[in-house]
Amino acid sequence: MALTSEIGTSGAPATPAGTPPAWSGARRFLANPVGLIALVVVVGLAICALFAPWIAPYDPVKIAPRLRFQPPSWEHWLGTDQLGRDVLSRVIYGTGVALKVALSGTLAALALGAGLGIVAGLGRRAVDGALLLLCDAMRSLPLILFALAIIAIYGPSLTTLIGIIAFSMAPGYFRVVRNQVLVLRSMDFVTASQSMGASLPRIALTHLLPNLLGPIIVLIAMDIPAVIGIESGLSFLGQGIQPPDPSWGTMLSDGYSFIRQAPHLAIAAGLPVIVSTVAFTFLGEALRDVLDPKSGRGR
């Protein structure tokens, strides 16, 4: 009898009566050490991005030819590059560039994809079919070729990069939001609002968005590593962030060019990409387990 009171029908520990859902989710997150480590790393990246002028020991674009290709030392912890610039300072400033592109591009993709997803989920079947066709057409475009074509037309810039990311990531948000809206539209509270004459924007803001926050937050956390990879890859090819602005991709390109003379350049540029990608990925996994405990019960 005591056992059945502590264990639910699904085999998972039952939540004590009166425990707020937010606190229950926080307890599940705190019980995940990998998620906690990932959160600490993400917070550290955010601190580096926000306080780079105070954390970086040197000016990231200041050239010192006499100090070129210096190995790591107490004065320059990660050494210097081919122009004598401090690598650690450039890595710290590059964190701000990577997160700025990732957050801006992801939020733009969310606004575009979620807006179209809500319209498709609540609209008529013809509208839904047309938007699905548009979504499939967008997803069929090869990302790299599409990005290079757009950059060839408009030139490499931060705005162009964010637009490419938003266009390529929007179909994913469209699919998730549309599927969730199709489930929610049959609920009694949505049907009652429609029968009372509530407009589409009011239904979306009042009833749909609060129920979509969980999947959207998880999807954002899982997409940020992909966006960081896209920005770094395009910058590595010389089609993203342009010198002298510090970017992990451009630093990795420089490190590849001088891999024999100064291997520390490639290592210093590659590690932040790997660490940030892994951290955001594991943070997304931990958030998914908190917001949807059934998904992580089998692992």
C-alpha positions as a printed NumPy array, in Angstrom:
array([[  0.   ,   0.   ,   0.   ],
       [  2.808,   2.348,   0.898],
       [  4.599,   1.445,  -2.305],
       [  1.681,   2.363,  -4.529],
       [  1.317,   5.712,  -2.798],
       [  4.904,   6.639,  -3.67 ],
       [  4.991,   5.22 ,  -7.198],
       [  2.578,   6.411,  -9.898],
       [  0.945,   4.188, -12.415],
       [  3.638,   4.964, -14.993],
       [  6.454,   3.778, -12.722],
       [  7.863,   7.288, -12.069],
       [  8.012,   8.838,  -8.591],
       [  4.825,  10.667,  -7.87 ],
       [  5.003,  14.414,  -7.279],
       [  4.085,  15.329,  -3.692],
       [  0.684,  16.933,  -3.323],
       [  0.825,  20.695,  -3.319],
       [  4.219,  20.916,  -5.06 ],
       [  4.202,  23.725,  -7.675],
       [  4.981,  22.501, -11.215],
       [  7.825,  25.012, -11.56 ],
       [  9.514,  23.739,  -8.4  ],
       [  9.026,  20.141,  -9.504],
       [ 10.689,  20.953, -12.833],
       [ 13.546,  22.749, -11.071],
       [ 14.13 ,  19.685,  -8.888],
       [ 14.338,  17.457, -11.952],
       [ 16.793,  19.851, -13.585],
       [ 18.976,  20.06 , -10.454],
       [ 19.063,  16.263, -10.317],
       [ 20.7  ,  16.193, -13.78 ],
       [ 24.46 ,  16.866, -13.331],
       [ 25.093,  17.047, -17.069],
       [ 22.417,  19.714, -17.45 ],
       [ 23.888,  21.705, -14.55 ],
       [ 27.383,  21.61 , -16.066],
       [ 25.961,  22.675, -19.427],
       [ 24.089,  25.547, -17.767],
       [ 27.279,  26.722, -16.043],
       [ 29.156,  26.681, -19.355],
       [ 26.354,  28.573, -21.142],
       [ 26.246,  31.175, -18.363],
       [ 30.021,  31.528, -18.636],
       [ 29.735,  32.108, -22.384],
       [ 27.046,  34.723, -21.793],
       [ 29.244,  36.499, -19.24 ],
       [ 32.138,  36.543, -21.714],
       [ 29.854,  37.967, -24.399],
       [ 28.347,  40.677, -22.177],
       [ 31.501,  41.771, -20.366],
       [ 34.126,  41.188, -23.051],
       [ 35.589,  44.741, -22.805],
       [ 36.296,  44.176, -19.11 ],
       [ 37.376,  40.523, -19.321],
       [ 39.632,  40.59 , -22.393],
       [ 43.203,  41.505, -21.426],
       [ 44.028,  43.213, -24.756],
       [ 42.421,  44.963, -27.689],
       [ 41.337,  42.138, -30.035],
       [ 42.168,  44.072, -33.224],
       [ 45.41 ,  45.754, -32.111],
       [ 48.291,  44.634, -34.329],
       [ 51.776,  43.993, -32.904],
       [ 54.01 ,  42.568, -35.685],
       [ 56.908,  41.985, -33.303],
       [ 54.781,  39.563, -31.272],
       [ 53.445,  37.452, -34.146],
       [ 53.135,  33.683, -33.594],
       [ 53.999,  33.884, -29.91 ],
       [ 53.244,  30.597, -28.106],
       [ 51.029,  30.566, -24.997],
       [ 52.684,  32.369, -22.091],
       [ 51.801,  34.237, -18.906],
       [ 51.412,  37.461, -20.889],
       [ 49.341,  35.88 , -23.664],
       [ 47.589,  32.798, -22.285],
       [ 46.594,  31.508, -25.73 ],
       [ 49.484,  33.063, -27.64 ],
       [ 49.291,  35.534, -30.523],
       [ 48.277,  35.186, -34.166],
       [ 49.989,  36.047, -37.459],
       [ 49.479,  39.787, -36.812],
       [ 50.531,  39.73 , -33.175],
       [ 46.983,  40.028, -31.834],
       [ 46.152,  38.376, -28.518],
       [ 44.265,  35.139, -29.244],
       [ 42.497,  34.973, -25.87 ],
       [ 41.052,  38.455, -26.357],
       [ 39.837,  37.52 , -29.826],
       [ 38.243,  34.315, -28.502],
       [ 36.409,  36.29 , -25.8  ],
       [ 35.132,  38.896, -28.255],
       [ 34.285,  36.126, -30.706],
       [ 31.966,  34.67 , -28.069],
       [ 29.863,  37.815, -28.266],
       [ 29.758,  37.647, -32.06 ],
       [ 28.762,  33.956, -32.058],
       [ 25.995,  34.404, -29.476],
       [ 24.724,  37.567, -31.134],
       [ 24.368,  35.823, -34.478],
       [ 22.924,  32.679, -32.865],
       [ 20.309,  34.487, -30.771],
       [ 19.346,  36.999, -33.465],
       [ 19.068,  34.361, -36.178],
       [ 17.189,  31.915, -33.95 ],
       [ 14.705,  34.526, -32.729],
       [ 14.121,  35.736, -36.282],
       [ 13.513,  32.143, -37.393],
       [ 11.171,  31.66 , -34.429],
       [  9.144,  34.766, -35.275],
       [  8.806,  33.748, -38.924],
       [  8.208,  30.039, -38.394],
       [  5.92 ,  30.347, -35.359],
       [  3.818,  33.049, -37.015],
       [  3.276,  30.962, -40.124],
       [  2.695,  27.857, -38.014],
       [ -0.095,  29.503, -36.031],
       [ -1.724,  30.772, -39.227],
       [ -1.497,  27.306, -40.808],
       [ -2.815,  25.543, -37.709],
       [ -5.81 ,  27.84 , -37.255],
       [ -6.455,  28.721, -40.894],
       [ -8.36 ,  26.971, -43.624],
       [ -7.134,  23.785, -45.241],
       [ -6.088,  25.626, -48.414],
       [ -3.934,  28.037, -46.388],
       [ -2.426,  25.148, -44.439],
       [ -1.599,  23.28 , -47.651],
       [ -0.005,  26.32 , -49.278],
       [  2.173,  27.023, -46.232],
       [  3.195,  23.368, -45.995],
       [  4.252,  23.475, -49.641],
       [  6.236,  26.657, -48.995],
       [  7.87 ,  25.064, -45.947],
       [  8.877,  21.955, -47.899],
       [ 10.307,  24.134, -50.678],
       [ 12.387,  26.081, -48.153],
       [ 13.693,  22.899, -46.554],
       [ 14.66 ,  21.404, -49.912],
       [ 17.224,  24.139, -50.601],
       [ 20.848,  23.097, -49.846],
       [ 21.899,  25.399, -47.017],
       [ 25.492,  26.079, -48.065],
       [ 24.663,  26.665, -51.73 ],
       [ 21.722,  28.869, -50.777],
       [ 23.877,  30.857, -48.35 ],
       [ 26.672,  31.35 , -50.884],
       [ 24.164,  32.481, -53.515],
       [ 22.582,  35.056, -51.19 ],
       [ 25.986,  36.309, -50.04 ],
       [ 27.094,  36.637, -53.67 ],
       [ 24.089,  38.898, -54.313],
       [ 24.023,  41.01 , -51.146],
       [ 27.593,  40.654, -49.918],
       [ 28.847,  39.226, -46.617],
       [ 27.475,  41.083, -43.6  ],
       [ 25.908,  40.428, -40.225],
       [ 22.425,  41.267, -41.532],
       [ 22.782,  38.894, -44.481],
       [ 24.004,  36.128, -42.191],
       [ 21.061,  36.53 , -39.802],
       [ 18.625,  36.538, -42.726],
       [ 20.083,  33.295, -44.112],
       [ 19.841,  31.628, -40.706],
       [ 16.27 ,  32.821, -40.177],
       [ 15.179,  31.562, -43.604],
       [ 16.839,  28.16 , -43.183],
       [ 15.683,  27.567, -39.585],
       [ 12.099,  28.841, -39.899],
       [ 10.661,  25.581, -41.386],
       [ 11.614,  23.678, -38.235],
       [  9.689,  26.092, -36.014],
       [  6.824,  26.105, -38.488],
       [  6.442,  22.319, -38.277],
       [  6.585,  22.17 , -34.474],
       [  4.194,  25.085, -33.913],
       [  1.75 ,  23.937, -36.594],
       [  1.535,  20.414, -35.171],
       [  1.016,  21.738, -31.645],
       [ -1.653,  24.184, -32.811],
       [ -3.513,  21.401, -34.631],
       [ -3.707,  19.551, -31.302],
       [ -4.655,  22.615, -29.261],
       [ -7.298,  23.929, -31.659],
       [ -9.613,  21.053, -30.724],
       [ -9.391,  21.867, -27.019],
       [-12.449,  23.291, -25.295],
       [-10.847,  26.607, -24.336],
       [ -9.866,  27.382, -27.942],
       [-13.273,  26.323, -29.268],
       [-14.998,  28.5  , -26.657],
       [-12.863,  31.518, -27.594],
       [-13.646,  31.055, -31.283],
       [-17.374,  30.749, -30.576],
       [-17.237,  33.986, -28.59 ],
       [-15.771,  35.796, -31.61 ],
       [-12.168,  36.107, -30.434],
       [ -9.776,  37.139, -33.198],
       [ -6.891,  34.985, -34.413],
       [ -4.19 ,  37.185, -32.788],
       [ -6.037,  37.144, -29.459],
       [ -6.401,  33.358, -29.488],
       [ -2.733,  32.978, -30.409],
       [ -1.449,  35.298, -27.676],
       [ -3.855,  34.257, -24.933],
       [ -4.232,  30.506, -25.392],
       [ -1.7  ,  29.102, -27.854],
       [  1.618,  30.762, -27.04 ],
       [  1.602,  29.834, -23.313],
       [  1.133,  26.188, -24.286],
       [  3.843,  26.407, -26.959],
       [  6.575,  27.848, -24.733],
       [  7.909,  24.474, -23.604],
       [  8.593,  22.969, -27.05 ],
       [  9.833,  26.326, -28.359],
       [ 12.37 ,  26.783, -25.53 ],
       [ 13.744,  23.288, -26.102],
       [ 13.952,  23.838, -29.855],
       [ 15.794,  27.141, -29.397],
       [ 18.362,  25.512, -27.104],
       [ 18.871,  22.711, -29.631],
       [ 19.116,  25.055, -32.643],
       [ 21.662,  27.499, -31.212],
       [ 24.562,  25.01 , -31.658],
       [ 23.549,  24.525, -35.291],
       [ 23.493,  28.285, -35.848],
       [ 26.925,  28.655, -34.246],
       [ 28.188,  25.98 , -36.627],
       [ 26.656,  27.754, -39.632],
       [ 28.202,  31.097, -38.657],
       [ 31.6  ,  29.527, -37.988],
       [ 31.497,  27.577, -41.244],
       [ 30.609,  30.588, -43.376],
       [ 33.213,  32.725, -41.596],
       [ 35.77 ,  29.967, -42.162],
       [ 34.999,  30.21 , -45.893],
       [ 35.374,  34.002, -45.754],
       [ 31.654,  34.592, -46.355],
       [ 30.54 ,  35.385, -42.803],
       [ 31.942,  37.85 , -40.279],
       [ 34.624,  39.867, -42.018],
       [ 38.067,  40.782, -40.6  ],
       [ 39.2  ,  42.463, -38.481],
       [ 36.105,  41.646, -36.386],
       [ 36.911,  38.595, -34.251],
       [ 35.001,  35.439, -35.112],
       [ 35.679,  31.845, -34.222],
       [ 35.291,  30.872, -37.875],
       [ 37.81 ,  33.403, -39.186],
       [ 40.216,  32.482, -36.386],
       [ 39.85 ,  28.821, -37.323],
       [ 40.577,  29.7  , -40.942],
       [ 43.74 ,  31.552, -39.887],
       [ 44.726,  28.644, -37.684],
       [ 44.295,  26.236, -40.596],
       [ 46.466,  28.449, -42.815],
       [ 49.284,  28.541, -40.257],
       [ 48.807,  25.091, -38.714],
       [ 52.5  ,  24.2  , -39.066],
       [ 53.87 ,  27.477, -37.745],
       [ 51.427,  27.984, -34.879],
       [ 49.147,  25.02 , -34.1  ],
       [ 47.83 ,  26.812, -31.01 ],
       [ 45.772,  29.1  , -33.275],
       [ 43.598,  26.258, -34.592],
       [ 43.239,  24.694, -31.151],
       [ 42.254,  27.986, -29.507],
       [ 39.646,  28.684, -32.201],
       [ 38.238,  25.146, -32.413],
       [ 37.731,  24.509, -28.7  ],
       [ 35.144,  27.288, -28.169],
       [ 33.078,  25.982, -31.085],
       [ 33.135,  22.449, -29.667],
       [ 32.478,  23.495, -26.068],
       [ 29.602,  25.841, -26.918],
       [ 27.991,  23.314, -29.251],
       [ 28.146,  20.498, -26.692],
       [ 26.974,  22.753, -23.846],
       [ 23.898,  24.052, -25.665],
       [ 23.066,  20.552, -26.9  ],
       [ 23.137,  19.041, -23.41 ],
       [ 21.256,  22.029, -22.012],
       [ 18.53 ,  21.432, -24.592],
       [ 18.41 ,  17.755, -23.628],
       [ 18.078,  18.664, -19.939],
       [ 15.33 ,  21.194, -20.645],
       [ 13.473,  18.618, -22.72 ],
       [ 13.591,  16.15 , -19.834],
       [ 12.216,  18.829, -17.489],
       [  9.464,  20.091, -19.758],
       [  8.571,  16.621, -21.055],
       [  9.643,  14.016, -18.453],
       [  8.295,  11.124, -20.59 ],
       [ 11.003,  11.805, -23.222],
       [ 13.868,  11.194, -20.791],
       [ 12.328,   8.368, -18.758],
       [ 13.802,   5.655, -20.924],
       [ 17.387,   6.967, -20.869]])
